[in-house]
Amino acid sequence: MNNKESNVLNPEATVDPVQYTKTIEPQAFEEETLNALRTGSELLVEALLHEDVDFIFGYPGGAVLPLYDTFYDGKIKHILARHEQGATHAAEGYARVSGKTGVVVVTSGPGATNAITGITDAYSDSLPLVVFTGQVATPGIGIDAFQEADLLSMTTPITKANYQVKNVDDIPRIIHEAFYLANSGRKGPVVVDFPKDMGVLSTTAPLEDEVNLPAYHVEEEVNETDIKQLLDYLTKAQKPLILAGAGINHSKSNALLTDFVTQHQIPVVTTLLGLGAIPYESPLFLGMGGMHGSYASNMALTECDLLINFGGRFDDRLASNPNEFAPNATIVHVDIDESEINKVIATDLGIVADCKKVLEALSHTHTATNSHKKWVKHCRDNKSLHPFKYNKADETFCRPQEAIEYIGKITHGDAIVTTDVGQHQMWAAQFYPFKNYGQWVTSGGLGTMGFGIPSAIGAQLAAPDKTVVCFVGDGGFQMTNQEMALLPEYNLNVKIVLINNGTLGMVKQWQDKFFNKRFSHSVFNDQPDFMKMAEAYGVQGFLINEPSKLKETLDDAFAYEGPALIEVRISPTEPVNPMIPSGKANHEMEGLE
């Protein structure tokens, strides 16, 4: 979903930079002040307040000094990250949990390019961000000025839209459009490239409430014919199955989905990002499907005769072999993004709409459907016969699955869980008992190592009264652990659970299975003392290196009032099972024994 040509600003005239020094004292922006003369930086802050922005995640630099001078007045809380990638991931965590648009401000050149990983991650996982990238002053654009980078070209394929401010009067319109685009339709990041002189030029431009984007359309209504066709398929199905993707969590339609599947007795499989779409304890929930999904889920995907996909992408981690995916099923795909329909899997019925609106329409119908008792029993039997499991008899190493399972009990399945990327991410997906939307914050489409700790910071800021647990591996932890400095600084009670196997676990598992155990550069020969690192950052450390001390130490760590780093030492050979090898069909799982 892109409107880049119509949304990138390129006015013919350029504005001469003018130094403007008037200061507006901190105050509520009353109506009569909105047309007063003020700088572009002051106008930007007014526009952000108009968009109900609570936090700015950022890192200052020369090109954004006019903005940061305005931030000094403290009208919006600024969170000073320790790296621009950390700022974007923190904004993602905030956006995922709050449902609001995350806001990032970084400087030009390397500041902006450091943010590209987070922008791409948000684009892959449909998270609303507005990222302000500093830029050299307009006379310096295009002449390789110090710290100049062509952010418009770089971010075109990884944003819903991008802008470069060329006229200070356009700031209100650009910001209002950026927020509208980021948090409507299929959500995603929008970049606003902000030349330095635009922050000091003066203007009397008013704030904007209207959006005029004729090339951008969000489907608001549900076609009644589509609903009738879906119900017709459902009345004839003997083995129906729901696939719940991130679209359920984005639209906060979890309760509607639960009511619908309970009424019609339809089993549910989720994608990785769909976890929480239906409560973990529901008898109809079969687990996550795909590469490291449950046996029951993957067999249901293979055996069903009707598959209704609510807000999932049919990505290659779910449908590794599209030609053999759900081979016996009529396929219905509900997605707010038309480009996803028929992109990977051919559908019999594509419904372009918000999942919530479709489920609301379905809730108003009282169509009788076939009894699915035998099918539901079959799926539940599969779940009972082949649950996620692990060897509990090991007395040498702690078991990561046991740690995650116990943390689920301590937190009553109600914590916000963020992860980095790797084996620990899959174990968390398999063993934490999710209940609802906004609980699961992970990097899905891009699989970004370093995502965990900063996303936990954003999540805790979005939900200060909730318990936030961050599962990380020792690899990803060492990419963004500097963001731990924010935990005591902002009094964030995040519990970081470091699953430490001394290796790049998922890489090593693939080398073990597919590369003849040639462990090329996937084992850390040495590591820092993570407990001393925690102490240096003012975070309480808890080390668990004996299985017998696991539960006792976890109890102590979660009873501790303050941020904690809990290091759990595990075996370097512990695999994630089951596993579907790349390119294999869903029923071709390995590691079930």
Rosetta blueprint (number, residue, H / E / L):
1 M L
2 N L
3 N L
4 K H
5 E H
6 S H
7 N H
8 V L
9 L L
10 N L
11 P L
12 E L
13 A L
14 T L
15 V L
16 D L
17 P L
18 V L
19 Q L
20 Y L
21 T L
22 K L
23 T L
24 I L
25 E L
26 P L
27 Q L
28 A L
29 F L
30 E L
31 E H
32 E H
33 T H
34 L L
35 N L
36 A L
37 L L
38 R E
39 T E
40 G H
41 S H
42 E H
43 L H
44 L H
45 V H
46 E H
47 A H
48 L H
49 L H
50 H H
51 E L
52 D L
53 V L
54 D L
55 F E
56 I E
57 F E
58 G E
59 Y E
60 P L
61 G L
62 G H
63 A H
64 V H
65 L H
66 P H
67 L H
68 Y H
69 D H
70 T H
71 F H
72 Y L
73 D L
74 G L
75 K L
76 I L
77 K E
78 H E
79 I E
80 L E
81 A L
82 R L
83 H L
84 E H
85 Q H
86 G H
87 A H
88 T H
89 H H
90 A H
91 A H
92 E H
93 G H
94 Y H
95 A H
96 R H
97 V H
98 S H
99 G L
100 K L
101 T L
102 G E
103 V E
104 V E
105 V E
106 V E
107 T L
108 S L
109 G L
110 P H
111 G H
112 A H
113 T H
114 N H
115 A L
116 I H
117 T H
118 G H
119 I H
120 T H
121 D H
122 A H
123 Y H
124 S H
125 D L
126 S L
127 L L
128 P L
129 L E
130 V E
131 V E
132 F E
133 T E
134 G E
135 Q E
136 V L
137 A L
138 T H
139 P H
140 G H
141 I L
142 G L
143 I L
144 D L
145 A L
146 F L
147 Q L
148 E L
149 A L
150 D L
151 L H
152 L H
153 S H
154 M H
155 T H
156 T H
157 P H
158 I H
159 T L
160 K L
161 A E
162 N E
163 Y E
164 Q E
165 V L
166 K L
167 N L
168 V H
169 D H
170 D H
171 I H
172 P H
173 R H
174 I H
175 I H
176 H H
177 E H
178 A H
179 F H
180 Y H
181 L H
182 A H
183 N L
184 S L
185 G L
186 R L
187 K L
188 G L
189 P E
190 V E
191 V E
192 V E
193 D E
194 F E
195 P E
196 K H
197 D H
198 M H
199 G H
200 V L
201 L L
202 S E
203 T E
204 T L
205 A L
206 P L
207 L L
208 E L
209 D L
210 E L
211 V L
212 N L
213 L L
214 P L
215 A L
216 Y L
217 H L
218 V L
219 E L
220 E L
221 E L
222 V L
223 N L
224 E H
225 T H
226 D H
227 I H
228 K H
229 Q H
230 L H
231 L H
232 D H
233 Y H
234 L H
235 T H
236 K H
237 A L
238 Q L
239 K L
240 P E
241 L E
242 I E
243 L E
244 A E
245 G L
246 A H
247 G H
248 I H
249 N H
250 H H
251 S L
252 K L
253 S L
254 N H
255 A H
256 L H
257 L H
258 T H
259 D H
260 F H
261 V H
262 T H
263 Q H
264 H H
265 Q L
266 I L
267 P L
268 V E
269 V E
270 T E
271 T L
272 L L
273 L L
274 G L
275 L L
276 G L
277 A L
278 I L
279 P L
280 Y L
281 E L
282 S L
283 P L
284 L L
285 F E
286 L E
287 G E
288 M E
289 G L
290 G L
291 M L
292 H L
293 G L
294 S L
295 Y H
296 A H
297 S H
298 N H
299 M H
300 A H
301 L H
302 T H
303 E H
304 C L
305 D L
306 L E
307 L E
308 I E
309 N E
310 F E
311 G L
312 G L
313 R L
314 F L
315 D L
316 D L
317 R L
318 L L
319 A L
320 S L
321 N L
322 P H
323 N H
324 E H
325 F L
326 A L
327 P L
328 N L
329 A L
330 T E
331 I E
332 V E
333 H E
334 V E
335 D E
336 I L
337 D L
338 E H
339 S H
340 E H
341 I L
342 N L
343 K L
344 V L
345 I L
346 A L
347 T L
348 D L
349 L E
350 G E
351 I E
352 V E
353 A L
354 D L
355 C H
356 K H
357 K H
358 V H
359 L H
360 E H
361 A H
362 L H
363 S H
364 H L
365 T L
366 H L
367 T L
368 A L
369 T L
370 N L
371 S L
372 H L
373 K H
374 K H
375 W H
376 V H
377 K H
378 H H
379 C H
380 R H
381 D H
382 N H
383 K H
384 S H
385 L H
386 H L
387 P L
388 F L
389 K L
390 Y L
391 N L
392 K L
393 A L
394 D L
395 E L
396 T L
397 F L
398 C E
399 R L
400 P H
401 Q H
402 E H
403 A H
404 I H
405 E H
406 Y H
407 I H
408 G H
409 K H
410 I H
411 T L
412 H L
413 G L
414 D L
415 A L
416 I E
417 V E
418 T E
419 T E
420 D L
421 V L
422 G L
423 Q H
424 H H
425 Q H
426 M H
427 W H
428 A H
429 A H
430 Q H
431 F H
432 Y L
433 P L
434 F L
435 K L
436 N L
437 Y L
438 G L
439 Q L
440 W E
441 V E
442 T L
443 S L
444 G L
445 G L
446 L L
447 G L
448 T L
449 M L
450 G L
451 F L
452 G H
453 I H
454 P H
455 S H
456 A H
457 I H
458 G H
459 A H
460 Q H
461 L H
462 A H
463 A L
464 P L
465 D L
466 K L
467 T L
468 V E
469 V E
470 C E
471 F E
472 V E
473 G E
474 D H
475 G H
476 G H
477 F H
478 Q H
479 M H
480 T H
481 N H
482 Q H
483 E H
484 M H
485 A H
486 L H
487 L H
488 P H
489 E H
490 Y L
491 N L
492 L L
493 N L
494 V E
495 K E
496 I E
497 V E
498 L E
499 I E
500 N E
501 N L
502 G L
503 T E
504 L L
505 G H
506 M H
507 V H
508 K H
509 Q H
510 W H
511 Q H
512 D H
513 K H
514 F H
515 F L
516 N L
517 K L
518 R L
519 F L
520 S L
521 H L
522 S L
523 V E
524 F L
525 N L
526 D L
527 Q L
528 P L
529 D L
530 F H
531 M H
532 K H
533 M H
534 A H
535 E H
536 A H
537 Y L
538 G L
539 V L
540 Q E
541 G E
542 F E
543 L E
544 I E
545 N L
546 E L
547 P H
548 S H
549 K H
550 L H
551 K H
552 E H
553 T H
554 L H
555 D H
556 D H
557 A H
558 F H
559 A H
560 Y L
561 E L
562 G L
563 P L
564 A E
565 L E
566 I E
567 E E
568 V E
569 R E
570 I E
571 S L
572 P L
573 T L
574 E L
575 P L
576 V L
577 N L
578 P L
579 M E
580 I L
581 P L
582 S L
583 G L
584 K L
585 A L
586 N L
587 H L
588 E L
589 M L
590 E E
591 G L
592 L L
593 E L
